[in-house]
């Protein structure tokens, strides 16, 4: 009589329950992210530092708070029942399975648009996506490296034979190599060297990880994990194709001042739907939907500077020598548009200040026009628009914009000297607003006085004179040439204690400007909508 031996050891299926548990934790994590916007107030209601550091980070989907709330429940039952010394391979396999489950969460977080997260602007989830991606690599790397070490220490055959003689092990080694290569090209200097190559690698490796891991994993992960991941990838494709539109570039207006780096580009009106929210984004690809490069190479994001009532879709961008350039007469594909301002701001704000730097005017200008001229204009009690630029030649981008009113008293411009490349200074990120301490020289926000024949007032503002033909721009009421933006003084009329709930500060620019805006909003307990432009 022949004795039948079990095909697998007693621990072969030990990680299946943990995989389901990890999936439930990810679902609970998503519900927690949704709850943050439903339960917490939109604005800070206390200046308590603990509240600011924890509760507001929860509201803002901070990676720090997010990873803690995600990994604490994942790690508590991670080592269970089996000895970590006697059954090390159980936990090495568990690391791999966990990385695959987290890929499901990551694919969900990067859906655009995400109908299950309507209260989030998609850019708010990008930092969390990055750190979940790093966690996936770390877990997968530990899984792969751990098995290589295990084979080297315990196996009677070489590591190479263990990896190569079993095709499923070889698939895992290839998967590990691809992930490691992706991390190397994700380093900031490599991304700057060739973002296209980084994006291509990112796309290929992301898809490969989903399907190669499905082949490699034992026991299998096809149901439900690969099915869910495949469905999410399909939704990513749908979002790039269903809403896509083929358009042509009407014009790139650089004639008013060639020395300006800002350019106004104009697309056909059909580039956007009949209605779209102000300040939204669109992404443009130079390839058609049937071209594989349309999916493999990056599209290019632009902020729409127009309103639905305009006849064209305009964007204001800063041209770079090595950057992507739109050419007149060529056809491009607009993939989709994405909201960038909370709906509550658009629907209920009554006191608004918009502060933007450089090309961030593409974000701030349509919001200013929306609040100034829309059906809600009668509800607005205070509206202020401040634009910071480093060169007076940048003002030429406003020429010919018929939708702008002449000498609007709510529109103020600050012209800086040659500051860092991100359009404004970074001093606000180093010191508290209103602090009296000295600031580092390279962060000092000083404005130089330009040698102009026109008179400056006591605040350094350019005074307009009737009949003067050398005006810098007709749009703003004042152009400040010698005074830095004083948040407390220049926004003094914004904050009223009885209207904090409907008071909004909208900021768009480099890190320094956004950090200053965050502190101002926190100190005054008002709502904030900010977007980072690193140009």
Number of C-alpha atoms within 10 A of each C-alpha: 3 4 5 6 7 7 7 8 9 8 11 14 14 17 20 16 9 18 20 16 17 24 20 14 21 21 14 14 19 18 13 18 19 18 14 20 18 12 9 14 14 20 20 22 18 13 12 11 10 10 14 15 12 14 17 21 16 22 22 19 22 20 19 14 18 19 16 11 16 19 15 12 15 18 10 9 11 16 12 10 8 13 11 13 8 8 11 15 17 18 21 20 22 22 22 23 28 24 23 28 25 21 23 22 21 21 20 20 19 18 18 20 18 17 9 13 19 14 16 23 20 19 16 15 18 16 14 22 19 14 17 22 19 13 18 21 21 17 20 26 20 16 23 22 15 18 21 17 12 15 18 15 11 9 11 9 10 14 16 12 11 18 19 14 10 10 13 18 19 17 19 23 19 18 23 21 14 19 22 17 14 21 15 14 20 18 11 10 11 13 15 13 11 11 17 15 18 21 19 17 20 21 16 14 20 18 13 16 19 20 16 16 24 22 19 19 18 16 15 16 19 16 9 12 21 21 14 16 23 17 14 19 19 11 18 18 13 13 17 19 19 11 13 21 19 18 19 20 19 18 16 18 18 16 12 16 16 13 13 18 17 23 23 22 22 23 20 16 19 15 23 22 12 9 9 17 21 25 25 22 20 20 18 22 22 20 18 18 18 9 9 10 14 18 20 16 20 19 20 15 14 19 26 25 26 28 22 17 11 10 13 18 21 24 22 26 21 15 16 11 6 6 9 11 12 18 14 14 11 11 16 20 22 27 24 21 24 19 21 21 23 16 15 12 20 16 11 15 23 22 25 26 23 24 29 31 29 28 30 28 28 25 32 27 25 22 24 24 19 20 23 17 10 10 9 15 14 11 12 15 13 17 20 20 23 25 25 26 25 22 18 19 18 22 23 21 23 19 17 10 10 9 12 16 13 13 15 14 14 17 21 20 26 24 26 25 20 15 19 14 12 21 25 24 26 22 21 21 18 13 17 14 18 11 8 8 8 8 14 11 9 11 17 15 20 16 20 15 15 12 7 10 7 13 12 17 11 9 11 19 19 22 14 19 11 5 7 8 7 11 13 17 20 16 23 21 19 22 26 23 23 22 18 20 19 11 14 12 8 12 18 10 13 21 20 14 10 8 15 20 20 19 28 28 24 25 26 26 27 24 20 19 27 26 23 21 24 21 16 20 21 20 15 20 21 25 23 25 19 21 20 19 19 13 17
